[in-house]
Amino acid sequence: MTDFFDVNYWLGNDEHYTPDPENSSQGEKDLVKKVKKNLDDNYINKCIISSKLALGYDWKTGNDRLLDTGLSENIEGMYYGLVLNPDAYFRYDFDNYIKDAYKKGVRLFRIYPRSQLFYLNDYYMKGIYRVLSEKKFPVMLDLKQLDITGNKYFDIDVLEKVLQENTDMPLILETTLKQCMFSRFYFPLLERFKNLYLEVSSLLLYDQIEHYVEKFGSERRIFGRNHPNLPLEINTARIILSDISDADKENIAYKNLDKIMGGIKIG
């Protein structure tokens, strides 16, 4: 099995090239070559890339710089995952914003309420979810962004509300290895909501992937590498060597995310 669709690839702040006025295409070519080698070396056939600049500096600036890289246009199977916050809803006609983003290769939106200082179910976020649900456009959320006190108290009730009100919006939940210890918070949601998926890059403990597949099936596990936060090869090897069926491996590695992407409805 060599087909992988990576939902969790980050472009670092230092990887956003600055075009040389005398050779404006060289930075783009170098970045494309570097990223393509990374994917080829790790058997990644498709990938969604996001910008650390959009998360840590400014969501719009980082997103714009990411779209300017030309990665999607120059690498087959490469798509963008934009960081999104409530500003997008009142700054733009959001329906047109989504259509334009899709044309540019965007296939995922990522939200960081704690880091970017907004409430998960903010008034404007409700409008965003409504549009995304209509279009079956996926969203990715880091579980620790719901730890509103910093003391491992996760605001799960509001996540439940978002899932309940937007059943056609695929929501991919990302956790760290430490947060996987708090599975009692999100296990009930995985049981109740078919639009909730779990990204597997931090399921690194012995039999952890196997346990999740046995309990919930493989159809809502999503492959990601969380590069550069985790070593490049660790997650592909974890799937290949896992003690689950080949069909389950294929679901996790590629098919589940590919199905979500194919379900996006852009009029």
Secondary structure per residue as TSV (DSSP state, phi and psi in degrees):
chain	resnum	aa	ss	phi	psi
A	1	M	-	360.0	121.7
A	2	T	-	-128.4	2.4
A	3	D	-	-92.1	121.4
A	4	F	E	-132.3	141.4
A	5	F	E	-121.1	107.1
A	6	D	E	-91.4	118.0
A	7	V	E	-89.8	-7.8
A	8	N	E	-135.2	68.9
A	9	Y	E	-116.9	128.9
A	10	W	E	-110.8	136.3
A	11	L	E	-92.0	119.5
A	12	G	-	-69.5	160.5
A	13	N	G	-56.5	-37.1
A	14	D	G	-81.0	-4.2
A	15	E	G	-95.8	-7.6
A	16	H	S	-75.7	107.1
A	17	Y	-	-69.7	152.3
A	18	T	-	-107.1	112.1
A	19	P	-	-57.1	137.7
A	20	D	B	-84.4	121.6
A	21	P	T	-54.1	-29.9
A	22	E	T	-87.5	-15.1
A	23	N	B	-151.1	70.7
A	24	S	T	-65.1	-20.5
A	25	S	T	-91.6	-11.2
A	26	Q	H	-66.7	-42.5
A	27	G	H	-61.7	-40.6
A	28	E	H	-64.0	-44.0
A	29	K	H	-62.7	-42.7
A	30	D	H	-63.7	-42.0
A	31	L	H	-67.9	-43.6
A	32	V	H	-58.9	-45.2
A	33	K	H	-62.1	-42.6
A	34	K	H	-65.2	-46.9
A	35	V	H	-67.6	-41.6
A	36	K	H	-62.0	-39.6
A	37	K	H	-64.4	-41.0
A	38	N	H	-57.8	-45.2
A	39	L	H	-68.0	-46.8
A	40	D	H	-62.4	-40.7
A	41	D	H	-66.4	-20.0
A	42	N	T	-117.3	18.2
A	43	Y	T	59.6	35.1
A	44	I	E	-93.0	113.1
A	45	N	E	-85.8	-34.6
A	46	K	E	-135.5	157.4
A	47	C	E	-158.5	146.7
A	48	I	E	-115.8	120.8
A	49	I	E	-110.5	138.9
A	50	S	E	-124.3	168.7
A	51	S	E	-110.7	123.1
A	52	K	H	-62.3	-29.7
A	53	L	H	-63.7	-37.6
A	54	A	H	-69.3	-29.4
A	55	L	H	-82.7	-45.5
A	56	G	H	-94.7	-16.9
A	57	Y	T	-115.5	-75.8
A	58	D	-	-149.4	128.3
A	59	W	H	-61.4	-42.8
A	60	K	H	-71.8	-45.1
A	61	T	H	-59.9	-46.4
A	62	G	H	-64.1	-42.4
A	63	N	H	-62.6	-44.2
A	64	D	H	-63.1	-41.7
A	65	R	H	-65.7	-36.2
A	66	L	H	-64.5	-46.3
A	67	L	H	-63.7	-28.4
A	68	D	T	-75.7	-11.9
A	69	T	T	-67.4	-24.2
A	70	G	-	77.3	10.8
A	71	L	H	-62.3	-45.2
A	72	S	H	-64.5	-35.4
A	73	E	H	-74.7	-24.4
A	74	N	H	-109.7	-8.7
A	75	I	S	-125.9	118.3
A	76	E	T	-63.5	132.8
A	77	G	T	84.2	7.0
A	78	M	E	-97.0	131.7
A	79	Y	E	-131.7	169.5
A	80	Y	E	-109.2	145.8
A	81	G	E	-119.8	109.7
A	82	L	E	-91.3	144.2
A	83	V	E	-80.2	135.0
A	84	L	E	-131.4	141.1
A	85	N	-	-140.6	175.8
A	86	P	T	-56.6	-23.8
A	87	D	H	-54.8	-32.5
A	88	A	H	-63.3	-28.0
A	89	Y	H	-75.7	-40.3
A	90	F	H	-95.8	-10.4
A	91	R	H	-82.5	-30.0
A	92	Y	S	-127.3	163.2
A	93	D	-	-74.2	104.4
A	94	F	H	-66.9	-31.9
A	95	D	H	-61.5	-44.6
A	96	N	H	-70.5	-33.4
A	97	Y	H	-59.4	-43.8
A	98	I	H	-65.4	-43.9
A	99	K	H	-62.4	-42.8
A	100	D	H	-65.8	-41.0
A	101	A	H	-62.3	-41.4
A	102	Y	H	-61.4	-42.6
A	103	K	H	-61.6	-28.6
A	104	K	T	-87.2	1.0
A	105	G	T	102.3	10.4
A	106	V	E	-79.4	131.6
A	107	R	E	-131.7	6.7
A	108	L	E	-158.6	145.5
A	109	F	E	-119.6	140.2
A	110	R	E	-116.9	136.8
A	111	I	E	-123.4	140.9
A	112	Y	-	-135.3	73.7
A	113	P	T	-60.7	-40.5
A	114	R	T	-70.3	-47.1
A	115	S	T	-65.9	-35.4
A	116	Q	T	-107.5	14.4
A	117	L	T	61.9	55.5
A	118	F	-	-144.7	160.0
A	119	Y	-	-84.0	138.0
A	120	L	T	-54.5	-38.9
A	121	N	T	-106.9	35.3
A	122	D	-	-51.3	151.7
A	123	Y	H	-53.4	-46.0
A	124	Y	H	-73.2	-31.9
A	125	M	H	-64.4	-32.8
A	126	K	H	-59.8	-40.8
A	127	G	H	-64.9	-39.4
A	128	I	H	-62.5	-47.4
A	129	Y	H	-61.7	-38.7
A	130	R	H	-59.4	-46.7
A	131	V	H	-66.0	-43.5
A	132	L	H	-64.4	-37.3
A	133	S	H	-66.7	-41.4
A	134	E	H	-58.2	-35.7
A	135	K	H	-98.7	1.8
A	136	K	T	54.5	40.4
A	137	F	-	-91.8	127.8
A	138	P	-	-76.3	151.0
A	139	V	E	-126.5	144.7
A	140	M	E	-119.7	134.7
A	141	L	E	-132.8	132.3
A	142	D	E	-84.6	125.5
A	143	L	G	-55.9	-37.3
A	144	K	G	-66.3	-14.5
A	145	Q	G	-69.9	-11.2
A	146	L	G	-98.2	-0.2
A	147	D	B	-82.1	80.8
A	148	I	-	-74.0	-16.8
A	149	T	S	-103.1	-16.4
A	150	G	S	81.2	6.8
A	151	N	S	-118.5	30.4
A	152	K	S	61.2	37.6
A	153	Y	-	-106.7	107.8
A	154	F	B	-94.2	129.5
A	155	D	-	-78.9	68.8
A	156	I	H	-70.4	-29.6
A	157	D	H	-59.0	-39.4
A	158	V	H	-72.7	-32.7
A	159	L	H	-65.3	-40.3
A	160	E	H	-59.3	-41.0
A	161	K	H	-65.4	-43.6
A	162	V	H	-61.0	-44.6
A	163	L	H	-64.0	-40.6
A	164	Q	H	-67.2	-35.6
A	165	E	H	-86.7	-11.6
A	166	N	-	-136.4	64.9
A	167	T	T	-70.4	-15.3
A	168	D	T	-96.0	0.8
A	169	M	S	-96.8	109.8
A	170	P	-	-64.3	126.9
A	171	L	E	-118.3	117.3
A	172	I	E	-98.5	118.4
A	173	L	E	-96.0	127.8
A	174	E	E	-106.5	137.7
A	175	T	-	-131.3	157.4
A	176	T	-	-90.8	170.4
A	177	L	T	-58.9	-40.0
A	178	K	T	-65.3	-39.9
A	179	Q	G	-71.4	-21.7
A	180	C	G	-62.2	-20.8
A	181	M	G	-68.3	-17.1
A	182	F	G	-102.2	34.2
A	183	S	H	-61.9	-21.7
A	184	R	H	-61.3	-20.4
A	185	F	H	-75.5	-42.2
A	186	Y	H	-105.0	-12.3
A	187	F	H	-57.1	-45.8
A	188	P	H	-60.0	-32.3
A	189	L	H	-71.7	-38.3
A	190	L	H	-62.9	-33.1
A	191	E	H	-71.9	-33.9
A	192	R	H	-89.6	-37.4
A	193	F	-	-113.7	117.3
A	194	K	T	-75.9	-10.5
A	195	N	T	-93.4	7.4
A	196	L	E	-101.5	127.6
A	197	Y	E	-121.1	160.0
A	198	L	E	-124.1	122.2
A	199	E	E	-78.2	137.9
A	200	V	-	-102.9	7.4
A	201	S	T	-62.2	-24.1
A	202	S	T	-104.9	10.0
A	203	L	-	-87.3	72.6
A	204	L	-	-106.5	-5.4
A	205	L	S	-74.3	160.2
A	206	Y	T	-57.2	126.2
A	207	D	T	65.5	13.3
A	208	Q	H	-69.3	-49.0
A	209	I	H	-61.7	-42.8
A	210	E	H	-59.4	-41.7
A	211	H	H	-64.8	-43.8
A	212	Y	H	-64.8	-39.8
A	213	V	H	-66.9	-41.1
A	214	E	H	-63.0	-38.6
A	215	K	H	-80.1	-40.9
A	216	F	H	-120.6	-4.6
A	217	G	-	85.0	175.0
A	218	S	S	-101.1	-4.4
A	219	E	T	-73.9	-13.7
A	220	R	T	-124.8	28.8
A	221	R	E	-103.0	136.1
A	222	I	E	-122.2	130.0
A	223	F	-	-75.2	137.3
A	224	G	-	-153.5	154.5
A	225	R	-	-105.2	-21.0
A	226	N	-	54.5	42.4
A	227	H	B	-77.7	136.3
A	228	P	T	-97.0	16.3
A	229	N	T	-73.6	-23.6
A	230	L	S	-124.4	153.4
A	231	P	-	-55.2	146.3
A	232	L	T	-59.0	-44.3
A	233	E	T	-88.6	-11.2
A	234	I	H	-63.1	-38.0
A	235	N	H	-83.6	-33.7
A	236	T	H	-64.5	-43.3
A	237	A	H	-64.5	-36.9
A	238	R	H	-62.7	-39.0
A	239	I	H	-72.2	-46.3
A	240	I	H	-59.7	-39.1
A	241	L	T	-92.5	-0.7
A	242	S	S	-68.3	150.3
A	243	D	S	-90.8	64.5
A	244	I	S	-134.5	168.9
A	245	S	-	-68.8	160.7
A	246	D	H	-61.1	-36.5
A	247	A	H	-63.7	-40.9
A	248	D	H	-66.3	-40.5
A	249	K	H	-60.8	-43.3
A	250	E	H	-65.3	-38.9
A	251	N	I	-58.5	-50.6
A	252	I	I	-68.2	-46.6
A	253	A	I	-67.7	-33.0
A	254	Y	I	-146.9	-51.6
A	255	K	I	-65.2	-39.6
A	256	N	H	-63.4	-47.6
A	257	L	H	-68.8	-38.5
A	258	D	H	-62.2	-36.5
A	259	K	H	-67.2	-41.1
A	260	I	H	-61.1	-45.8
A	261	M	H	-61.8	-39.5
A	262	G	H	-70.0	-17.3
A	263	G	T	-88.9	-5.7
A	264	I	-	-62.7	132.5
A	265	K	-	-112.4	98.6
A	266	I	-	-110.0	114.6
A	267	G	-	-76.4	360.0
